[in-house]
Amino acid sequence: MASIIDGKRIAAAIIDSVKAGAISLQAKSGIQPSLAVIVVGDDPASHVYVNATGKMADYCGFRSVQHTLPGETTQDEL
């Protein structure tokens, strides 16, 4: 017999847990969790993904920083 999984409910519970953890960490230590993302190039799909990730990080109480570099950026320059 198949089990039906409520993905939205599970995702909401995970997000609530992460958010509570971020609040707790900041209250106890003064440290704000942070997410830094480096995007190389102008792939529109990458920018959509990174923007969505940044919004979720902000929602969860994280500091979010995005750095965009030109497509010609080399591994050594990174």
Contact map, one row per residue, 1 for C-alpha under 8 A:
111000000000000000000000000000000000000000000000000000000000000000000000000000
111100000000000000000000000000000000000000000000000000000000000000000000000000
111110000000000000000000000000000000000000000000000000000000000000000000000000
011111000000000000000000000000000000000000000000000000000000000000000000000000
001111100000000000000000000000000000000000000000000000000000000000000000000000
000111111100000000000000000000000000000000000000000000000000000000000000000000
000011111110000000000000000000000000000000000000000000000000000000000000000000
000001111111000000000000000000000000000000000000000000000000000000000000000000
000001111111100000000000000000000000000000000000000000000000000000000000000000
000001111111110000000000000000000000000000000000000000000000000000000000000000
000000111111111000000000000000000000000000000000000000000000000000000000000000
000000011111111100000000000000000000000000000000000000000000000000000000000000
000000001111111110000000000000000000000000000000000000000000000000000000000000
000000000111111111000000000000000000000000000000000000000000000000000000000000
000000000011111111100000000000000000000000000000000000000001000000000000000000
000000000001111111110000000000000000000000000000000000000001000000000000000000
000000000000111111111000000000000000000000000000000000000000000000000000000000
000000000000011111111100000000000000000000000000000000000001000000000000000000
000000000000001111111110000000000000000000000000000000000011100000000000000000
000000000000000111111111000000000000000000000000000000000001000000000000000000
000000000000000011111111100000000000000000000000000000000000000000000000000000
000000000000000001111111110000011000000000000000000000000001110000000000000000
000000000000000000111111111000000000000000000000000000000000100000000000000000
000000000000000000011111111100000000000000000000000000000000000000000000000000
000000000000000000001111111111111000000000000000000000000000000000000000000000
000000000000000000000111111111111000000000000000000000000000000000000000000000
000000000000000000000011111111100000000000000000000000000000000000000000000000
000000000000000000000001111111000000000000000000000000000000000000000000000000
000000000000000000000000111111100000000000000000000000000000000000000000000000
000000000000000000000000111111110000000000000000000000000000000000000000000000
000000000000000000000000111011111000000000000000000000000000000000000000000000
000000000000000000000100110001111100000000000000000000000000111000000000000000
000000000000000000000100110000111110000000000000000000000000111000000000000000
000000000000000000000000000000011111000000000000000000001000011110000000000000
000000000000000000000000000000001111100000000000000001001000011110000000000000
000000000000000000000000000000000111110000000000000000000000000111100000000000
000000000000000000000000000000000011111000000000010000000000000011100000000000
000000000000000000000000000000000001111100000000000000000000000001111000000000
000000000000000000000000000000000000111110000110000000000000000001111000000000
000000000000000000000000000000000000011111000000000000000000000000011110100000
000000000000000000000000000000000000001111100000000000000000000000011111000000
000000000000000000000000000000000000000111110110000000000000000000000110000000
000000000000000000000000000000000000000011111110000000000000000000000000000000
000000000000000000000000000000000000000001111111000000000000000000000000000000
000000000000000000000000000000000000000000111111100000000000000000000000000000
000000000000000000000000000000000000001001111111110000000000000000000000000000
000000000000000000000000000000000000001001111111111000000000000000000000000000
000000000000000000000000000000000000000000011111111100000000000000000000000000
000000000000000000000000000000000000000000001111111110000000000000000000000000
000000000000000000000000000000000000100000000111111111000000000001000000000000
000000000000000000000000000000000000000000000011111111100000000000000000000000
000000000000000000000000000000000000000000000001111111110000000000000000000000
000000000000000000000000000000000000000000000000111111111000000000000000000000
000000000000000000000000000000000010000000000000011111111100000111000000000000
000000000000000000000000000000000000000000000000001111111110000000000000000000
000000000000000000000000000000000000000000000000000111111111000000000000000000
000000000000000000000000000000000110000000000000000011111111111100000000000000
000000000000000000000000000000000000000000000000000001111111111100000000000000
000000000000000000100000000000000000000000000000000000111111110000000000000000
000000000000001101110100000000000000000000000000000000011111110000000000000000
000000000000000000100110000000011000000000000000000000001111111000000000000000
000000000000000000000100000000011110000000000000000000001111111100000000000000
000000000000000000000000000000011110000000000000000000001100111110000000000000
000000000000000000000000000000000111000000000000000001001100011111000000000000
000000000000000000000000000000000111100000000000000001000000001111100000000000
000000000000000000000000000000000001111000000000010001000000000111110000000000
000000000000000000000000000000000001111000000000000000000000000011111000000000
000000000000000000000000000000000000011110000000000000000000000001111100000000
000000000000000000000000000000000000011110000000000000000000000000111110100000
000000000000000000000000000000000000000111000000000000000000000000011111100000
000000000000000000000000000000000000000111000000000000000000000000001111100000
000000000000000000000000000000000000000010000000000000000000000000000111110000
000000000000000000000000000000000000000100000000000000000000000000001111111011
000000000000000000000000000000000000000000000000000000000000000000000001111111
000000000000000000000000000000000000000000000000000000000000000000000000111111
000000000000000000000000000000000000000000000000000000000000000000000000011111
000000000000000000000000000000000000000000000000000000000000000000000000111111
000000000000000000000000000000000000000000000000000000000000000000000000111111
